[in-house]
Amino acid sequence: MLQEMTPFFAPLLFLLGAVVGSFLNVCIARLPSGKSVVFPSSHCPVCQKPIRWFDNIPLFSYCLLGAKCRDCKTRISIRYFLVEFLTALMFLGTFYLLGLAPILFPVLVWEGLLIVATFVDFEHRIIPDELSLWGIPAGILLSFLLPGLQLDRAMAGPVVGWAVSLLLVSFCALLMLSSAWMKRRSLSIEERRILLGGYGVVLLQYGILFLASWDQTRADAWSSLAASLEGGVIGGAALLALGLLGEVLIRKRIVTPFDLETITGEKDRLFKALQSAGYLDEGGEVQKKFSLLKKAQDLELPPEWGEIREKIYEVIVSCVDGGVMGGGDVKLMALVGVFIGWELALLAIIIAPFLGAPVGIIEKIRTKSSALAFGPYLAMGSLIAFFWGHQIIRSYMGLFPNL
Ligand SMILES: [Zn+2]
């Protein structure tokens, strides 16, 4: 029956994707600057004239207007078309892969969140907090209402997931303590909050697992809820652990002459100037004098470097707190985990560097910058893990027939 309905639903899913993509465009344009995505209605960013309803039709209007604003003829970014087209294709593809399953709706919501994260991260190198703020509770709620979302894809039982959550949060605690000890400071308020929150959710999972064994009629819903929470904690904690490991092992609080060469074109003179001004020590480690600065203008530099103050400041800040992984990626993987469970979230983290590495290498050669937006690759890795994760794991295990 449903099989016969496919020709009817396929174009609808494509259209739905285009319309949703049009809304995602608004989110991508407005979330990074903290504007509301609902009000005011769409308007041209240059001439501020509102966009007429017939100029706001997904896919078509972009082509009809020739990628220009009707009023001021300013070019409209190709991103608007790309996002609408990509969302439409993804919705259609998801429909073909899942069919008209109950979990189709949560998966489409999840894909929308990933698309916004991807495009904002590409452009601004941040992932807006609003995505995880709304997405994580949504994923948890949807897992409770539609247990298939978690249980159809879970490989290990929920108790294993609980044990892994506890281990990973404890591992993060250990890394935070070592990092704090190495820098001779106590845990920051943020670190304390993260650990408290992590252990809190692990405790909550324990309670829900208990409920699952006690309330047999809703056992599936409770197990799925626990699995969703486990996915969130493990996805986030795994990425946090990677970042902390980088901090402990690599200790990237050091500015090298090479970092400065990317802005000035020469290595040593600026490095020496920063050392003699007391911002860096002999090894390039950032000194307290710099850490106390609030903005680039306060950087006291010889006049010849005054013009590029902003850039110098930016580079030093990125060396100090850039770390290996941004906090946005941690929240993104927590968001992924609550939708697809911990096993597939971990697989996504393993896949992502393979997708990002080729681009990272090209960028490194092109711009000599090693800062790479990792979010888009995590998002792509998550989609691959969700749809083909089981096949990937099975064929990988097939390489070791003796196990
Ligand atoms: Zn305009």
Residues whose N, C-alpha, C, O or C-beta is under 5 A from the ligand:
A	BS01	ZN	C44 V46 C47 C69 D71 C72 K73 T74
